[in-house]
Amino acid sequence: MIAALAAEQPAGEEPVVTATELAGARLADDVIQLTYISQRAGRRALRSSIWRRTPTGWRVTSTRAR
């Protein structure tokens, strides 16, 4: 998968990914679900991630794309 993504991008250029419609929902005192739409090369995906606050800061614990 990584090789396929790298092959899509011309050498020396950074991939352009945009994120829109960001929304957060508190699931517990130290747990947040973040949802957003990502777009890259004309393709869109609804993405979701679960973040947990730890003693060293926020950490992602789970991700999903549709």
MIFIDREN-269125 format. One record per residue: y negated, z, x of N, C-alpha, C in turn; residue in three letters; residue number from 1. Coordinates in Angstrom, 2 decimals, always signed. Layout:
BEGIN
- n.Y:n.Z:n.X:ca.Y:ca.Z:ca.X:c.Y:c.Z:c.X:code:pos
- Y:Z:X:Y:Z:X:Y:Z:X:ALA:NUM
...
END
This chain:
BEGIN
- n.Y:n.Z:n.X:ca.Y:ca.Z:ca.X:c.Y:c.Z:c.X:code:pos
- +1.19:+0.00:+0.82:+0.00:+0.00:+0.00:-1.25:+0.00:+0.87:MET:1
- -1.26:+0.80:+1.91:-2.43:+0.87:+2.79:-2.69:-0.47:+3.44:ILE:2
- -1.63:-1.12:+3.90:-1.78:-2.44:+4.53:-2.34:-3.46:+3.54:ALA:3
- -1.88:-3.42:+2.29:-2.36:-4.37:+1.28:-3.84:-4.16:+1.01:ALA:4
- -4.28:-2.91:+0.91:-5.69:-2.62:+0.68:-6.54:-3.06:+1.87:LEU:5
- -6.04:-2.81:+3.08:-6.78:-3.20:+4.28:-6.92:-4.72:+4.36:ALA:6
- -5.91:-5.46:+3.93:-5.94:-6.92:+3.99:-6.96:-7.51:+3.03:ALA:7
- -7.32:-6.80:+1.97:-8.29:-7.29:+1.00:-9.71:-7.27:+1.53:GLU:8
- -9.99:-6.47:+2.52:-11.34:-6.27:+3.03:-11.55:-7.05:+4.32:GLN:9
- -12.62:-7.87:+4.42:-12.90:-8.56:+5.67:-13.07:-7.57:+6.82:PRO:10
- -12.64:-7.96:+8.01:-12.73:-7.09:+9.19:-14.17:-6.67:+9.43:ALA:11
- -14.35:-5.41:+9.75:-15.67:-4.90:+10.09:-16.53:-4.50:+8.91:GLY:12
- -16.07:-4.71:+7.68:-16.85:-4.34:+6.51:-16.22:-3.14:+5.83:GLU:13
- -17.08:-2.27:+5.32:-16.61:-1.11:+4.56:-16.30:-1.53:+3.13:GLU:14
- -15.23:-1.01:+2.53:-14.97:-1.33:+1.12:-16.05:-0.73:+0.23:PRO:15
- -16.40:-1.46:-0.80:-17.41:-0.99:-1.74:-16.69:-0.44:-2.97:VAL:16
- -16.77:+0.85:-3.15:-16.19:+1.51:-4.31:-17.32:+2.27:-4.99:VAL:17
- -17.42:+2.08:-6.30:-18.43:+2.83:-7.04:-17.73:+3.77:-8.02:THR:18
- -18.38:+4.86:-8.31:-17.88:+5.83:-9.28:-18.96:+6.07:-10.32:ALA:19
- -18.58:+5.95:-11.59:-19.52:+6.17:-12.69:-18.87:+7.06:-13.74:THR:20
- -19.67:+7.48:-14.69:-19.20:+8.29:-15.81:-18.47:+9.57:-15.36:GLU:21
- -19.01:+10.22:-14.35:-18.43:+11.47:-13.86:-18.59:+12.57:-14.89:LEU:22
- -17.53:+13.31:-15.12:-17.57:+14.44:-16.05:-16.66:+15.54:-15.54:ALA:23
- -17.10:+16.76:-15.67:-16.29:+17.90:-15.26:-15.97:+18.79:-16.44:GLY:24
- -14.78:+19.35:-16.44:-14.38:+20.28:-17.50:-13.76:+21.51:-16.84:ALA:25
- -14.27:+22.68:-17.20:-13.74:+23.92:-16.65:-12.42:+24.23:-17.35:ARG:26
- -11.35:+24.33:-16.56:-10.04:+24.67:-17.10:-9.75:+26.17:-16.95:LEU:27
- -10.36:+26.79:-15.96:-10.25:+28.23:-15.70:-11.46:+28.59:-14.82:ALA:28
- -11.63:+29.86:-14.52:-12.79:+30.28:-13.72:-12.89:+29.51:-12.40:ASP:29
- -11.78:+29.26:-11.75:-11.78:+28.61:-10.45:-11.07:+27.26:-10.46:ASP:30
- -10.97:+26.61:-11.62:-10.28:+25.32:-11.73:-11.14:+24.37:-12.58:VAL:31
- -11.39:+23.18:-12.03:-12.19:+22.16:-12.70:-11.40:+20.86:-12.72:ILE:32
- -11.49:+20.12:-13.86:-10.95:+18.77:-13.92:-12.14:+17.81:-13.85:GLN:33
- -12.09:+16.89:-12.90:-13.12:+15.88:-12.74:-12.55:+14.55:-13.20:LEU:34
- -13.26:+13.85:-14.09:-12.85:+12.51:-14.50:-13.99:+11.55:-14.19:THR:35
- -13.63:+10.31:-13.87:-14.63:+9.29:-13.56:-13.99:+7.91:-13.60:TYR:36
- -14.83:+6.89:-13.64:-14.40:+5.50:-13.56:-14.71:+5.00:-12.15:ILE:37
- -13.71:+4.45:-11.47:-13.96:+3.84:-10.16:-13.87:+2.32:-10.32:SER:38
- -14.66:+1.63:-9.52:-14.63:+0.17:-9.54:-14.62:-0.34:-8.12:GLN:39
- -13.70:-1.27:-7.85:-13.58:-1.87:-6.52:-13.10:-3.30:-6.70:ARG:40
- -13.80:-4.23:-6.12:-13.43:-5.64:-6.18:-13.23:-6.11:-7.62:ALA:41
- -14.09:-5.65:-8.53:-14.01:-6.08:-9.91:-12.96:-5.38:-10.75:GLY:42
- -12.20:-4.47:-10.17:-11.18:-3.75:-10.93:-11.68:-2.34:-11.22:ARG:43
- -11.39:-1.87:-12.43:-11.81:-0.53:-12.86:-10.59:+0.34:-13.10:ARG:44
- -10.74:+1.63:-12.83:-9.67:+2.58:-13.09:-10.28:+3.90:-13.56:ALA:45
- -9.66:+4.49:-14.57:-10.04:+5.84:-14.99:-9.29:+6.80:-14.09:LEU:46
- -10.01:+7.67:-13.43:-9.40:+8.60:-12.48:-9.66:+10.03:-12.90:ARG:47
- -8.77:+10.89:-12.49:-8.86:+12.31:-12.81:-8.36:+13.10:-11.62:SER:48
- -9.00:+14.21:-11.34:-8.53:+15.11:-10.29:-8.75:+16.55:-10.72:SER:49
- -7.88:+17.41:-10.24:-7.98:+18.85:-10.50:-8.42:+19.52:-9.21:ILE:50
- -9.47:+20.33:-9.30:-10.03:+21.03:-8.15:-9.89:+22.54:-8.35:TRP:51
- -9.51:+23.23:-7.29:-9.37:+24.69:-7.33:-10.26:+25.30:-6.24:ARG:52
- -11.00:+26.34:-6.63:-11.83:+27.05:-5.65:-10.94:+27.99:-4.84:ARG:53
- -11.01:+27.89:-3.54:-10.25:+28.75:-2.63:-11.23:+29.58:-1.82:THR:54
- -10.77:+30.53:-1.06:-11.69:+31.32:-0.22:-12.49:+30.46:+0.77:PRO:55
- -11.98:+29.27:+1.11:-12.69:+28.41:+2.06:-13.46:+27.27:+1.38:THR:56
- -13.45:+27.22:+0.05:-14.20:+26.18:-0.67:-13.33:+25.46:-1.69:GLY:57
- -13.87:+24.43:-2.32:-13.15:+23.66:-3.33:-12.15:+22.73:-2.67:TRP:58
- -10.95:+22.67:-3.25:-9.87:+21.81:-2.75:-9.25:+21.05:-3.91:ARG:59
- -9.00:+19.74:-3.69:-8.33:+18.96:-4.72:-6.83:+19.33:-4.72:VAL:60
- -6.27:+19.52:-5.89:-4.85:+19.89:-5.99:-4.02:+18.81:-6.64:THR:61
- -4.66:+17.90:-7.38:-3.93:+16.87:-8.10:-4.85:+15.70:-8.41:SER:62
- -4.34:+14.45:-8.33:-5.12:+13.28:-8.70:-4.27:+12.35:-9.56:THR:63
- -4.95:+11.52:-10.35:-4.24:+10.56:-11.19:-5.18:+9.40:-11.50:ARG:64
- -4.61:+8.20:-11.57:-5.38:+7.01:-11.96:-4.63:+6.29:-13.09:ALA:65
- -5.38:+5.70:-13.99:-4.78:+4.91:-15.08:-5.30:+3.50:-15.04:ARG:66
END
